[in-house]
Amino acid sequence: MTFIDKFRRVTAPQGLGLCVGLDPDPNRLPAQFSCDLKGISDFLDGVITASAPFAAAYKVNTAFFEAWGTPGWALLERIAGRLPEASLRIADAKRGDIGNTAQHYAKAFLENLPFDAITLSPYLGGDTLQPYLKNPDKGGFVLALTSNPGAKDLQYYTDGTDRLYQRVLAQIPAWAPQHNLGAVVGATHPEELIEIRHRFPNVPLLIPGIGAQGGDAAVVANLADPAKAPLLVNLSRAILYPESKLAFPESVVEACGEWKKKLLVAGG
């Protein structure tokens, strides 16, 4: 199955799906888990089991594993293998480099690990993205308009016609004629997100910034349209560490259900 076919399948019928971000902070684990790799491993097992009925996709932030060195990488491999095969499995690694280096990054995440896609920096140009896109069954998401405040430092730079993030989005069809490249666009830029969706309806979007960062779920959900490219709404902290009267893992089940309901109801 091609990347875009799987993306459409996991987001059907609305064209929008919930993406659960796995960013395991040892200092925020529920009390029953130890603040070490064993605790993280047990916690993530519980999160995956609890969220599986709701999640169209998972986004694994590799920094939270790489920080632990060799044992952390081993846990990354194990957790990647635990993700439901039917979901879209994304390595949030934000890689970007030239030539042989890009080929080895692609092999690490899209061949040796069972990820379907990887987040990428487009700053070095389209040729550096090709190793990740050569297999139509695999894909990527380039950083276009990120959710952090510093996004405006560079991403809003304009040549008088387009801003830099618009230039990135405009290049995606040429970079990925097999339709296996999407873009990361933060929900913390609601007006720009709406503009992007109207101007680039055929570009799949991975949308962070809902939940802890304050983005509006209704704005995002109202952009869902199965006739256009699919959307994934990523939630990390709001799913992993929700404010709830319930204990883990019921708290995760509750959070997933509530957020999915918000997205589906808002999207109508």
Phi, psi and omega per residue, in radians:
M1 nan 2.326 -3.136
T2 -1.253 2.829 3.131
F3 -1.001 -0.855 -3.064
I4 -1.193 -0.584 3.092
D5 -1.142 -0.745 3.122
K6 -1.162 -0.703 3.118
F7 -1.027 -0.790 3.131
R8 -1.159 -0.643 -3.119
R9 -1.143 -0.775 -3.071
V10 -1.272 -0.338 -3.130
T11 -1.794 0.028 3.123
A12 -1.237 2.656 0.005
P13 -1.608 -0.126 -3.007
Q14 -1.424 -0.318 -3.033
G15 1.447 0.306 -3.117
L16 -2.550 2.441 3.131
G17 -2.453 2.771 3.090
L18 -1.503 2.220 3.071
C19 -1.914 2.150 3.140
V20 -1.622 2.066 3.140
G21 -1.532 2.207 -3.141
L22 -1.769 1.652 3.139
D23 -2.128 1.338 -2.966
P24 -1.329 1.743 3.106
D25 -1.531 2.007 -3.072
P26 -1.060 -0.402 -3.130
N27 -1.434 -0.077 -3.113
R28 -2.083 0.154 -3.130
L29 -1.178 2.587 3.020
P30 -0.971 2.715 -2.964
A31 -1.030 -0.473 -3.079
Q32 -1.338 -0.083 -3.113
F33 -1.908 2.407 3.080
S34 -1.277 2.650 -3.075
C35 -1.508 0.907 3.123
D36 -2.474 -3.064 -3.079
L37 -1.109 -0.584 3.090
K38 -1.111 -0.775 3.109
G39 -1.110 -0.740 3.117
I40 -1.088 -0.764 -3.134
S41 -1.052 -0.839 -3.140
D42 -1.130 -0.700 3.121
F43 -1.073 -0.827 -3.103
L44 -1.173 -0.609 3.037
D45 -1.001 -0.772 3.131
G46 -1.154 -0.706 3.130
V47 -1.094 -0.805 -3.105
I48 -1.099 -0.787 3.132
T49 -1.087 -0.750 -3.097
A50 -1.226 -0.607 -3.029
S51 -1.601 -0.264 -3.028
A52 -0.940 -0.668 3.128
P53 -1.194 -0.241 -3.050
F54 -1.914 -0.439 -2.920
A55 -1.512 2.178 2.961
A56 -1.391 -0.464 -3.051
A57 -2.678 2.840 3.007
Y58 -2.256 2.418 3.075
K59 -2.085 1.941 -3.089
V60 -1.672 1.986 3.124
N61 -1.372 1.869 -2.979
T62 -1.188 -0.379 -3.127
A63 -1.063 -0.603 -3.101
F64 -1.233 -0.220 3.081
F65 -1.825 -0.738 -3.125
E66 -1.074 -0.511 -3.132
A67 -1.064 -0.383 -3.107
W68 -1.579 -0.001 3.141
G69 1.352 -2.617 -3.067
T70 -0.974 -0.807 3.117
P71 -1.099 -0.567 3.110
G72 -1.174 -0.696 3.102
W73 -1.130 -0.681 3.094
A74 -1.069 -0.682 3.099
L75 -1.187 -0.671 3.069
L76 -0.992 -0.793 3.117
E77 -1.061 -0.732 -3.116
R78 -1.177 -0.779 -3.122
I79 -1.164 -0.682 3.090
A80 -1.034 -0.674 3.110
G81 -1.263 -0.336 3.125
R82 -1.460 -0.305 -3.080
L83 -1.167 2.456 3.132
P84 -1.003 2.235 -3.098
E85 -1.094 -0.482 -3.131
A86 -1.279 -0.306 3.133
S87 -1.466 2.852 3.018
L88 -1.491 2.092 -2.995
R89 -1.856 2.010 -3.008
I90 -1.998 2.259 2.989
A91 -1.580 1.962 3.122
D92 -1.521 1.412 -3.045
A93 -1.948 -0.302 3.082
K94 0.864 0.896 -3.126
R95 -1.471 2.731 3.091
G96 -3.020 1.927 3.139
D97 -2.840 3.031 -3.011
I98 -1.694 2.818 2.898
G99 0.832 -2.217 -3.073
N100 -1.036 -0.593 -3.119
T101 -1.099 -0.786 3.110
A102 -1.095 -0.672 3.123
Q103 -1.085 -0.681 -3.136
H104 -1.284 -0.636 3.026
Y105 -1.064 -0.773 -3.141
A106 -1.082 -0.728 3.120
K107 -1.119 -0.717 -3.102
A108 -1.073 -0.818 -2.986
F109 -1.659 -0.522 -3.032
L110 -1.889 -0.106 3.072
E111 -2.088 -0.941 -3.100
N112 -1.299 -0.490 3.065
L113 -1.944 2.620 -3.018
P114 -1.482 0.665 3.114
F115 -1.421 2.574 3.073
D116 -1.549 -0.391 -3.041
A117 -2.728 2.911 -3.125
I118 -2.504 2.537 3.033
T119 -1.429 2.504 -2.970
L120 -2.401 2.625 2.980
S121 -1.655 2.212 -3.131
P122 -1.563 0.096 -2.944
Y123 -1.072 -0.494 -3.111
L124 -1.555 -0.027 3.052
G125 1.814 2.918 -3.019
G126 -1.122 -0.542 -3.130
D127 -1.106 -0.520 -3.113
T128 -1.330 -0.219 3.129
L129 -1.567 -0.312 -2.984
Q130 -1.080 -0.636 3.114
P131 -1.026 -0.476 -3.132
Y132 -1.459 -0.288 -2.967
L133 -1.962 -0.052 -3.047
K134 -1.138 -0.520 3.089
N135 -1.643 2.047 -3.095
P136 -1.145 -0.237 3.098
D137 -1.414 -0.199 3.128
K138 -2.049 2.790 -3.101
G139 -2.667 -2.987 -3.111
G140 -2.660 2.929 3.039
F141 -2.301 2.020 3.128
V142 -1.491 2.527 3.062
L143 -1.209 2.110 3.134
A144 -2.010 -1.128 3.127
L145 -2.316 1.734 -2.993
T146 -1.446 2.871 -2.953
S147 -1.477 -0.154 -3.069
N148 -1.404 2.728 -3.130
P149 -1.026 -0.596 -3.109
G150 -1.265 -0.014 3.115
A151 -0.958 -0.585 -3.074
K152 -1.280 -0.241 -3.137
D153 -1.041 -0.715 -3.105
L154 -2.179 -0.665 -2.958
Q155 -1.217 -0.324 3.102
Y156 -1.653 0.017 3.119
Y157 -1.039 2.385 -3.101
T158 -2.172 2.546 3.043
D159 -1.624 0.175 -3.093
G160 1.748 -0.286 3.104
T161 -2.046 -0.973 -3.127
D162 -2.147 2.608 2.921
R163 -1.361 2.852 -3.088
L164 -1.043 -0.739 -3.122
Y165 -1.135 -0.574 3.086
Q166 -1.198 -0.641 3.086
R167 -1.089 -0.739 3.104
V168 -1.047 -0.869 -3.117
L169 -1.083 -0.648 -3.132
A170 -1.173 -0.456 -3.110
Q171 -1.427 -0.303 -2.985
I172 -1.004 -0.775 3.133
P173 -1.039 -0.640 3.118
A174 -1.284 -0.646 3.129
W175 -1.205 -0.553 -3.005
A176 -2.367 1.303 3.122
P177 -1.140 -0.257 3.099
Q178 -1.529 0.132 3.055
H179 1.079 0.646 -3.132
N180 -2.054 0.544 3.077
L181 -2.364 2.200 3.051
G182 -2.032 -2.943 -3.094
A183 -2.358 2.612 3.029
V184 -1.627 2.102 3.131
V185 -2.342 2.125 -3.059
G186 -1.341 2.426 3.097
A187 -1.251 -0.124 3.079
T188 -1.317 -0.042 3.052
H189 -2.093 1.227 -2.986
P190 -1.085 -0.737 -3.125
E191 -1.148 -0.737 3.132
E192 -1.182 -0.642 3.115
L193 -1.084 -0.761 3.101
I194 -1.080 -0.771 3.127
E195 -1.080 -0.731 3.139
I196 -1.091 -0.770 -3.107
R197 -1.102 -0.685 3.132
H198 -1.269 -0.658 -3.079
R199 -1.431 -0.543 -3.077
F200 -2.205 1.118 -3.031
P201 -1.189 -0.296 -3.090
N202 -1.719 0.144 3.109
V203 -1.740 2.058 3.064
P204 -1.105 2.525 -3.085
L205 -2.162 2.415 2.942
L206 -1.895 2.049 -2.933
I207 -2.022 1.803 2.974
P208 -1.553 -3.142 3.021
G209 1.754 -0.098 3.024
I210 -1.448 2.682 3.064
G211 1.542 -2.031 -3.034
A212 -1.045 -0.519 -3.100
Q213 -1.572 -0.091 2.961
G214 1.611 0.116 3.107
G215 -1.171 2.690 -3.052
D216 -1.590 2.012 -3.130
A217 -1.072 -0.612 -3.094
A218 -1.141 -0.688 3.120
V219 -1.042 -0.799 -3.104
V220 -1.181 -0.857 -3.056
A221 -1.086 -0.568 3.135
N222 -1.225 -0.154 3.084
L223 -1.580 -0.128 -3.129
A224 -1.161 2.364 3.140
D225 -2.787 1.951 -3.106
P226 -1.084 -0.262 3.094
A227 -1.420 -0.212 3.122
K228 -1.889 -3.094 3.115
A229 -1.127 2.583 -3.081
P230 -1.274 2.794 -3.130
L231 -2.150 2.509 2.958
L232 -2.119 2.276 3.075
V233 -1.811 2.013 -3.103
N234 -1.584 2.336 3.013
L235 -2.284 2.210 -3.129
S236 -1.974 -1.362 -3.069
R237 -1.060 -0.624 -3.112
A238 -1.172 -0.381 3.086
I239 -1.655 -0.784 -3.063
L240 -1.252 -0.681 -3.037
Y241 -2.257 1.029 -3.055
P242 -1.279 2.683 2.981
E243 -1.405 1.899 -3.011
S244 -2.638 2.627 3.030
K245 -1.438 -0.189 -3.131
L246 -1.505 2.679 3.077
A247 -1.501 2.813 3.051
F248 -1.206 2.440 0.082
P249 -1.633 0.013 -3.138
E250 -1.030 -0.536 3.112
S251 -1.091 -0.630 3.119
V252 -1.225 -0.746 3.085
V253 -1.017 -0.812 3.136
E254 -1.061 -0.811 -3.105
A255 -1.112 -0.757 3.124
C256 -1.081 -0.776 3.136
G257 -1.102 -0.748 -3.125
E258 -1.146 -0.770 -3.117
W259 -1.220 -0.682 3.113
K260 -1.128 -0.679 3.102
K261 -1.105 -0.745 3.102
K262 -1.015 -0.761 -3.101
L263 -1.209 -0.752 -3.114
L264 -1.226 -0.750 -3.124
V265 -1.174 -0.752 -3.135
A266 -1.136 -0.651 -3.119
G267 -1.331 -0.258 3.040
G268 1.200 nan nan
